[in-house]
Amino acid sequence: MADVLVVGGGIVGLLSALNLSDRGLSVTVIDAGGQRPPASWAGGGILSPLFAWRYPDPMNRLSQDATA
């Protein structure tokens, strides 16, 4: 049995699994494969809130600083 289950075999899932494995944990990665389109096909790298007007100013500043 694995110590950690990673759902999604995209770049974030695989790098997370690699990092956890490097730390000595047993990792299992599950992925939908060709059954579902990967998240990165449309929104990879999007870190900002979708509705900026719904978030407090500190959150919006943090998001803007992260993309600079």
CNS distance restraints for C-alpha pairs under 8 A (distance, minus, plus):
assign (resid   1 and name CA) (resid  26 and name CA) 7.94 0.50 0.50
assign (resid   2 and name CA) (resid  25 and name CA) 7.81 0.50 0.50
assign (resid   2 and name CA) (resid  26 and name CA) 4.90 0.50 0.50
assign (resid   2 and name CA) (resid  27 and name CA) 5.32 0.50 0.50
assign (resid   2 and name CA) (resid  28 and name CA) 5.96 0.50 0.50
assign (resid   3 and name CA) (resid  25 and name CA) 5.93 0.50 0.50
assign (resid   3 and name CA) (resid  26 and name CA) 5.06 0.50 0.50
assign (resid   3 and name CA) (resid  27 and name CA) 6.04 0.50 0.50
assign (resid   4 and name CA) (resid  25 and name CA) 7.18 0.50 0.50
assign (resid   4 and name CA) (resid  26 and name CA) 6.43 0.50 0.50
assign (resid   4 and name CA) (resid  27 and name CA) 4.94 0.50 0.50
assign (resid   4 and name CA) (resid  28 and name CA) 6.41 0.50 0.50
assign (resid   5 and name CA) (resid  27 and name CA) 5.96 0.50 0.50
assign (resid   5 and name CA) (resid  28 and name CA) 5.00 0.50 0.50
assign (resid   5 and name CA) (resid  29 and name CA) 5.99 0.50 0.50
assign (resid   5 and name CA) (resid  30 and name CA) 7.54 0.50 0.50
assign (resid   6 and name CA) (resid  13 and name CA) 6.18 0.50 0.50
assign (resid   6 and name CA) (resid  16 and name CA) 7.82 0.50 0.50
assign (resid   6 and name CA) (resid  17 and name CA) 6.70 0.50 0.50
assign (resid   6 and name CA) (resid  27 and name CA) 7.19 0.50 0.50
assign (resid   6 and name CA) (resid  28 and name CA) 6.16 0.50 0.50
assign (resid   6 and name CA) (resid  29 and name CA) 4.73 0.50 0.50
assign (resid   6 and name CA) (resid  30 and name CA) 6.37 0.50 0.50
assign (resid   7 and name CA) (resid  13 and name CA) 6.84 0.50 0.50
assign (resid   7 and name CA) (resid  29 and name CA) 5.96 0.50 0.50
assign (resid   7 and name CA) (resid  30 and name CA) 5.17 0.50 0.50
assign (resid   7 and name CA) (resid  31 and name CA) 6.19 0.50 0.50
assign (resid   8 and name CA) (resid  13 and name CA) 5.38 0.50 0.50
assign (resid   8 and name CA) (resid  14 and name CA) 7.77 0.50 0.50
assign (resid   8 and name CA) (resid  29 and name CA) 6.76 0.50 0.50
assign (resid   8 and name CA) (resid  30 and name CA) 5.86 0.50 0.50
assign (resid   8 and name CA) (resid  31 and name CA) 4.66 0.50 0.50
assign (resid   8 and name CA) (resid  32 and name CA) 7.31 0.50 0.50
assign (resid   9 and name CA) (resid  13 and name CA) 5.06 0.50 0.50
assign (resid   9 and name CA) (resid  14 and name CA) 5.45 0.50 0.50
assign (resid   9 and name CA) (resid  29 and name CA) 6.47 0.50 0.50
assign (resid   9 and name CA) (resid  30 and name CA) 6.61 0.50 0.50
assign (resid   9 and name CA) (resid  31 and name CA) 5.19 0.50 0.50
assign (resid   9 and name CA) (resid  33 and name CA) 7.99 0.50 0.50
assign (resid  10 and name CA) (resid  14 and name CA) 5.97 0.50 0.50
assign (resid  10 and name CA) (resid  38 and name CA) 7.06 0.50 0.50
assign (resid  10 and name CA) (resid  39 and name CA) 7.88 0.50 0.50
assign (resid  10 and name CA) (resid  40 and name CA) 7.62 0.50 0.50
assign (resid  11 and name CA) (resid  15 and name CA) 5.97 0.50 0.50
assign (resid  12 and name CA) (resid  16 and name CA) 5.93 0.50 0.50
assign (resid  13 and name CA) (resid  17 and name CA) 6.10 0.50 0.50
assign (resid  13 and name CA) (resid  29 and name CA) 7.60 0.50 0.50
assign (resid  14 and name CA) (resid  18 and name CA) 6.10 0.50 0.50
assign (resid  14 and name CA) (resid  29 and name CA) 7.62 0.50 0.50
assign (resid  15 and name CA) (resid  19 and name CA) 6.10 0.50 0.50
assign (resid  16 and name CA) (resid  20 and name CA) 6.11 0.50 0.50
assign (resid  17 and name CA) (resid  21 and name CA) 5.97 0.50 0.50
assign (resid  17 and name CA) (resid  27 and name CA) 6.13 0.50 0.50
assign (resid  17 and name CA) (resid  28 and name CA) 7.72 0.50 0.50
assign (resid  17 and name CA) (resid  29 and name CA) 7.18 0.50 0.50
assign (resid  18 and name CA) (resid  22 and name CA) 6.06 0.50 0.50
assign (resid  19 and name CA) (resid  23 and name CA) 6.40 0.50 0.50
assign (resid  20 and name CA) (resid  24 and name CA) 6.69 0.50 0.50
assign (resid  20 and name CA) (resid  25 and name CA) 5.66 0.50 0.50
assign (resid  20 and name CA) (resid  26 and name CA) 7.73 0.50 0.50
assign (resid  20 and name CA) (resid  27 and name CA) 7.09 0.50 0.50
assign (resid  21 and name CA) (resid  25 and name CA) 4.93 0.50 0.50
assign (resid  21 and name CA) (resid  26 and name CA) 6.06 0.50 0.50
assign (resid  21 and name CA) (resid  27 and name CA) 6.26 0.50 0.50
assign (resid  32 and name CA) (resid  36 and name CA) 5.84 0.50 0.50
assign (resid  33 and name CA) (resid  37 and name CA) 7.89 0.50 0.50
assign (resid  37 and name CA) (resid  41 and name CA) 7.11 0.50 0.50
assign (resid  39 and name CA) (resid  43 and name CA) 6.28 0.50 0.50
assign (resid  39 and name CA) (resid  44 and name CA) 6.51 0.50 0.50
assign (resid  40 and name CA) (resid  44 and name CA) 3.94 0.50 0.50
assign (resid  40 and name CA) (resid  45 and name CA) 7.62 0.50 0.50
assign (resid  47 and name CA) (resid  63 and name CA) 6.98 0.50 0.50
assign (resid  47 and name CA) (resid  66 and name CA) 7.97 0.50 0.50
assign (resid  48 and name CA) (resid  60 and name CA) 7.91 0.50 0.50
assign (resid  48 and name CA) (resid  63 and name CA) 5.34 0.50 0.50
assign (resid  48 and name CA) (resid  64 and name CA) 7.53 0.50 0.50
assign (resid  49 and name CA) (resid  55 and name CA) 7.84 0.50 0.50
assign (resid  49 and name CA) (resid  60 and name CA) 7.72 0.50 0.50
assign (resid  49 and name CA) (resid  63 and name CA) 7.45 0.50 0.50
assign (resid  51 and name CA) (resid  55 and name CA) 7.35 0.50 0.50
assign (resid  52 and name CA) (resid  60 and name CA) 6.52 0.50 0.50
assign (resid  55 and name CA) (resid  59 and name CA) 6.24 0.50 0.50
assign (resid  55 and name CA) (resid  60 and name CA) 6.67 0.50 0.50
assign (resid  56 and name CA) (resid  60 and name CA) 6.63 0.50 0.50
assign (resid  57 and name CA) (resid  61 and name CA) 6.16 0.50 0.50
assign (resid  58 and name CA) (resid  62 and name CA) 6.17 0.50 0.50
assign (resid  59 and name CA) (resid  63 and name CA) 6.23 0.50 0.50
assign (resid  60 and name CA) (resid  64 and name CA) 6.14 0.50 0.50
assign (resid  61 and name CA) (resid  65 and name CA) 6.00 0.50 0.50
assign (resid  62 and name CA) (resid  66 and name CA) 6.16 0.50 0.50
assign (resid  63 and name CA) (resid  67 and name CA) 6.66 0.50 0.50
assign (resid  64 and name CA) (resid  68 and name CA) 6.49 0.50 0.50
